[in-house]
Every structure is written in C-alpha cells, then in structure tokens.
Amino acid sequence: MNEEPDHADSRLSETMAARIEIDELGDPARQKGITDAVEGLNGVIELKIQKGALHVSYDPLATTEKKIRQAIRSTGNIVKAAATDTEAAHPDLPTSANTEQAAVEDARDDERS
C-alpha cells in the first residue's frame, strides 16, 4: 500500500532560504540572466539581490540549493559561497559549514563536468 508521506510533520515542509554569493554580481545584465534562470526552477518562491548576494526562498520538496547553484552556473557565473537555513533566518544567513560544503560540492560537480 502506498501512503502519502505526512509532510506537515517533516522538517522539509519548511520554506528554506539560501544566500548565494556570485562573482561579479553587480552587473545588471548578469543579474537578469541569473534571476531568470533561478526563477525558472520549480519551487522557487521569491528571490532578490541584496547585500551583494542572491537570496532565494524555496520549497525544499520541489528544489534544492544544489539545483539553484547549478542554474546559476548554467548562466556562466561562478558561485563563490552558499548558505542555507530555514526561512526565519532570511535574509542575513550566517556563514556556516553549509558554505564550505557548497564549495566542496561545486568543486566536485565541476570535476565531473
């Protein structure tokens, strides 16, 4: 019997917020390409560029930080750092182990490409 998982009790039902630092984010044409690519992902609720970084609120059941970083890289941009937390911490997410983990994952993804 296939039962639907109860997402109301899951930590993943919370809205997540990612703060992603991108090389040369100040260029308006670059910003437009990045925001268009990220907005095209299922599960992205809101995004804005603030304090030199891209801030993305998203549904973790529909997308992940890794997919967001991949969408950014698909535009030819370089992700310098990323941190994710629950929506309550948005928009000033602290730099944490998640930032270092994102850099390691990006390096591994680049090696596979």
Long-range contacts (C-beta under 8 A, 24 or more apart in sequence): 7-61, 12-60, 12-61, 13-61, 14-60, 14-86, 14-87, 15-45, 15-57, 15-58, 15-59, 15-60, 15-86, 15-87, 16-57, 16-58, 16-59, 16-60, 16-65, 16-84, 16-85, 16-86, 16-87, 17-55, 17-56, 17-57, 17-58, 17-84, 17-85, 17-86, 17-87, 17-89, 17-90, 17-91, 17-93, 18-54, 18-55, 18-56, 18-58, 18-65, 18-68, 18-82, 18-83, 18-84, 18-93, 19-53, 19-54, 19-55, 19-82, 19-83, 19-84, 19-90, 19-91, 19-92, 19-93, 20-53, 20-54, 20-55, 20-56, 20-65, 20-68, 20-69, 20-72, 20-79, 20-81, 20-82, 21-52, 21-53, 21-54, 21-79, 21-80, 21-81, 21-82, 22-53, 22-54, 22-72, 22-77, 22-78, 22-79, 22-80, 23-77, 23-78, 23-80, 24-77, 25-49, 25-52, 25-53, 25-54, 26-52, 30-75, 30-77, 33-75, 33-76, 33-77, 34-72, 34-75, 34-77, 37-71, 37-72, 37-74, 37-75, 38-68, 38-71, 38-72, 40-71, 41-67, 41-68, 41-71, 44-68, 48-91, 50-91, 51-91, 51-92, 55-90, 55-91, 57-87, 57-90, 65-102, 66-105, 69-102, 69-105, 69-106, 70-109, 73-106, 73-109, 79-106
